[in-house]
Amino acid sequence: MINKLFILISVFFWTTFSFGQMDEEVLLIARNTGKKVVATGDTIRTMGFALSLMENPPVPGPTLEFVEGDSIEIDLWNVSQGAPHTIHLHGLDVNQQNDGVPHLSFDVGHMDHGFYKFKAPQAGTYLYHCHVVSTIHVQAGMYGLIIVHPADESQTTWTGGYEYDVSMSLMMSEIDTVWHNDTIIKHEYDSTLAVHKVELPYYDPQFYLVNGYSDEQIPEEGMALNTAVDAVNYIRLINIGYKGNRVVFPPSFEAKIIDSDGRPLPAVETSDTVFIYPGERYGVIGVMPEEGVDFISVDYFDLNTGVFENTQEVPIYTEGFVQLPNQKRSNYDLTVQPNPFDQTIFMELSAAKGGKLQVSILNLNGEVIDVIDERIISNESIHHLTYSNATLSSGTYLVQVKVDGEIVLTQKIVKN
């Protein structure tokens, strides 16, 4: 009887935890010495995951992409001093041993390796993050996106799902810089405790992120939905922050919510507004019917009070309109106040290089409405411009800056 029981347990262990030859092997390096530049230009301390020792761990971490049904092994190498780390495979159907929750599976100490083995499940959108003192480690930057593609590797949302032409992922989070001080990042850790307690200050984020960027960083980094008229766009929405999100698409996009948390929804919902709570993921498809520029708005609200605290905007550039230049806004910078405005706006343009300057107001179809200023500018110069038009209709417009005929800046303004 004992021998039979031993054989049964052995067979169960082998079939549950053995995967044979791996189709995909990934090395993730856990580090607590990361640095991140926020929208104000300041650099803060972070923790995170990197693919090499030479890489500053990005926030979010590297996106991991797999194919449904493949055998996966993630090698977590912890080079952080202090606390151990894990990889929690948020939303993936894996066994407890590979789920990354300490004391239920395992954690990985300094300079140790931990191996997570699983078969990539249902095609969809998932997360990974450290589950050791996760309140701190996730805020510090230890999180990333997992995308599982259909088994046939087709450009569809899932096997037998919707075909799409363009895809984009929007991962929302926040940063409270107080939580990124050494007193918190380098918290003491006692591995003998089942529940680890760290005293934390009130969470009051100063930066609200989309894919790790906020405010002017979003257009500076070229983060936009670049699409074409009538192309099918698949947008993955992910909330890994501590606030709720309300994502609003342009009405013309005719957004359809088709999946949630890595699974197709039983019924498609047509709505331009999607509410996403921490840890949730949604998939949305839609098309842009006309050339031009529009925006996806991401609102952040307090989960306790419901009060909206911040809005970030992700541009949509539909083919046929001049897009923002690929280069970062390193040579020119434009400040517009107030925005929205009633009749008059005041602009300050900083230029690091000289040339023939032209500043214009455009509508969303890219047509020039007014030329604000034309002049020859010098290197390392600052220019103050004023624009006033009482007859301009209420709506959204663009300020476009050209130097020597080349577009160097495009910024949205709103007329009340």
Helices and strands as residue ranges (DSSP letters): H 2-17, E 24-37, E 43-50, E 64-67, E 71-78, E 88-90, G 96-98, E 113-119, E 124-129, H 134-140, E 143-149, E 166-175, G 177-180, H 182-185, E 207-210, H 217-220, E 225-227, E 233-239, E 244-248, G 251-253, E 256-260, E 263-270, E 273-276, E 281-286, E 292-301, E 308-318, E 332-337, E 344-351, E 355-362, E 368-377, E 381-388, E 395-403, E 406-415
